[in-house]
Amino acid sequence: THLHLTWREAHAKAKSLLERVRLPNPDATLHAYPHQLSGGQKQRVAIAAAIAAGPKLLIADEATSALDTIVQAEIVALIRRLVTEDGMTLIFISHDIALAASLADRIAVLRHGELIELGGTDQILNAPRHAYTRALLDAHLGLDAEPLLDRQGTSA
């Protein structure tokens, strides 16, 4: 192993990591098969594995894309906490520019694999230079957006 641990030490470390990512029953999770875990639990296990060796850089590639909004918020809060506690640098890759902005000091916008804009989060959100970045921002419905339908399902 990378950390040169005995089986007992590795088991204790794995349990400790599962506790750090706030899985409710780490002992059961250690013995569970992937199909027995929810999407959020699987993501927490993946995060625990990613931080096991104490990296200085954490790359989270679409870490929340398949999760519902509540679990997504929990995972983002977890990543934010772990990055702060461990002093890691985070590269957060996402199609959700608002979600990325909630975590990032700087944002890089790519289109078809090409870097088209790079800047501070405030600059990207408030004064984007590229039309594609503006389109991404325009396409995102913020919390202050007006509803399209009222509660009865008719136009608002």
C-alpha positions as MATLAB code, in Angstrom:
seq = 'THLHLTWREAHAKAKSLLERVRLPNPDATLHAYPHQLSGGQKQRVAIAAAIAAGPKLLIADEATSALDTIVQAEIVALIRRLVTEDGMTLIFISHDIALAASLADRIAVLRHGELIELGGTDQILNAPRHAYTRALLDAHLGLDAEPLLDRQGTSA';
ca = [
       0.000    0.000    0.000;
       1.023    3.624   -0.397;
       0.910    4.219    3.330;
       2.599    0.938    4.383;
      -0.121    0.054    6.899;
      -0.948   -3.307    8.381;
      -4.416   -4.676    7.655;
      -5.566   -3.616   11.129;
      -4.162   -0.095   10.703;
      -5.710    0.189    7.229;
      -9.094   -0.941    8.580;
      -8.923    1.633   11.395;
      -7.899    4.364    8.936;
     -10.724    3.423    6.548;
     -13.239    3.595    9.392;
     -11.828    6.958   10.481;
     -12.085    8.303    6.921;
     -15.704    7.146    6.624;
     -16.426    8.964    9.889;
     -14.751   12.119    8.497;
     -17.053   12.093    5.475;
     -19.984   11.675    7.860;
     -21.287    8.281    6.880;
     -23.736    7.329    9.645;
     -22.565    3.730   10.168;
     -18.944    3.335    9.039;
     -18.683   -0.278   10.231;
     -21.621   -1.343    8.072;
     -20.331    0.691    5.130;
     -16.952   -1.065    5.320;
     -18.737   -4.370    4.722;
     -21.318   -3.135    2.195;
     -21.338   -3.778   -1.531;
     -21.677   -0.737   -3.822;
     -25.251   -1.637   -4.817;
     -26.217   -1.428   -1.136;
     -25.236    2.254   -0.909;
     -27.104    5.334   -2.103;
     -25.554    7.726   -4.602;
     -24.627   10.164   -1.846;
     -23.066    7.397    0.242;
     -21.038    6.195   -2.755;
     -19.819    9.740   -3.336;
     -18.761   10.029    0.314;
     -16.842    6.733    0.033;
     -15.119    8.043   -3.115;
     -14.173   11.260   -1.316;
     -12.816    9.268    1.638;
     -10.678    7.212   -0.754;
      -9.483   10.381   -2.499;
      -8.224   11.956    0.733;
      -6.824    8.761    2.282;
      -3.197    9.508    1.432;
      -3.411   13.167    2.490;
      -3.159   14.853   -0.911;
      -2.420   18.540   -1.332;
      -4.636   18.668   -4.446;
      -8.187   17.311   -4.671;
      -9.712   17.024   -8.141;
     -13.499   16.677   -7.977;
     -14.739   15.889  -11.501;
     -18.544   16.175  -11.672;
     -18.666   15.151   -8.003;
     -22.319   16.151   -7.645;
     -23.786   15.679  -11.128;
     -25.882   12.572  -10.396;
     -27.116   13.697   -6.972;
     -30.328   15.431   -5.949;
     -30.019   19.042   -4.800;
     -30.126   18.277   -1.068;
     -27.392   15.632   -1.259;
     -25.494   17.882   -3.681;
     -25.455   20.667   -1.078;
     -24.242   18.205    1.579;
     -21.409   16.978   -0.670;
     -20.359   20.545   -1.526;
     -20.310   21.442    2.187;
     -18.301   18.283    2.902;
     -15.745   19.059    0.181;
     -15.466   22.662    1.393;
     -14.876   21.482    4.990;
     -12.285   18.851    4.047;
     -10.376   21.249    1.769;
     -10.243   23.818    4.578;
      -9.336   21.336    7.334;
      -6.632   19.596    5.299;
      -5.260   22.677    3.539;
      -5.863   21.172    0.103;
      -6.189   22.958   -3.198;
      -9.419   22.063   -5.004;
     -10.024   21.739   -8.721;
     -13.805   21.429   -9.048;
     -14.993   20.406  -12.509;
     -18.685   21.006  -13.155;
     -21.206   21.930  -15.819;
     -23.008   23.973  -13.137;
     -21.306   27.375  -13.115;
     -23.267   28.562  -10.061;
     -22.213   25.509   -8.072;
     -18.593   25.986   -9.126;
     -18.813   29.656   -8.154;
     -19.949   28.705   -4.645;
     -16.643   26.859   -4.145;
     -14.143   28.706   -6.290;
     -11.859   31.701   -5.950;
     -11.151   31.462   -9.684;
     -13.125   29.960  -12.566;
     -11.908   28.576  -15.869;
     -14.565   28.241  -18.574;
     -13.909   25.606  -21.221;
     -15.809   24.989  -24.440;
     -15.081   21.908  -26.532;
     -11.924   21.365  -24.466;
     -10.589   24.863  -25.128;
     -10.030   27.418  -22.376;
     -12.074   30.457  -23.354;
     -12.116   32.456  -20.135;
     -10.203   32.480  -16.860;
     -10.609   34.887  -13.990;
     -11.670   35.564  -10.450;
     -15.112   34.294   -9.526;
     -16.532   37.814   -9.134;
     -15.155   38.887  -12.509;
     -16.538   35.813  -14.288;
     -19.979   36.177  -12.676;
     -20.323   39.947  -12.931;
     -18.331   40.900  -16.028;
     -17.814   37.873  -18.262;
     -15.816   38.648  -21.390;
     -16.820   35.749  -23.604;
     -20.277   35.221  -25.135;
     -20.249   31.532  -24.144;
     -19.664   32.438  -20.491;
     -22.535   34.934  -20.668;
     -24.748   32.224  -22.186;
     -23.859   29.821  -19.358;
     -24.762   32.444  -16.799;
     -27.984   33.393  -18.601;
     -29.006   29.736  -18.797;
     -28.659   29.223  -15.056;
     -31.798   29.797  -13.011;
     -30.806   31.419   -9.760;
     -32.672   31.400   -6.495;
     -34.175   34.785   -7.348;
     -35.735   33.572  -10.617;
     -39.457   34.008  -11.152;
     -41.394   30.736  -11.360;
     -42.590   29.737  -14.824;
     -45.786   28.179  -13.456;
     -47.870   28.902  -10.405;
     -48.948   26.162   -8.002;
     -51.969   25.280  -10.148;
     -49.712   24.665  -13.165;
     -50.811   27.711  -15.154;
     -48.553   30.512  -16.366;
     -47.395   32.706  -13.523;
];
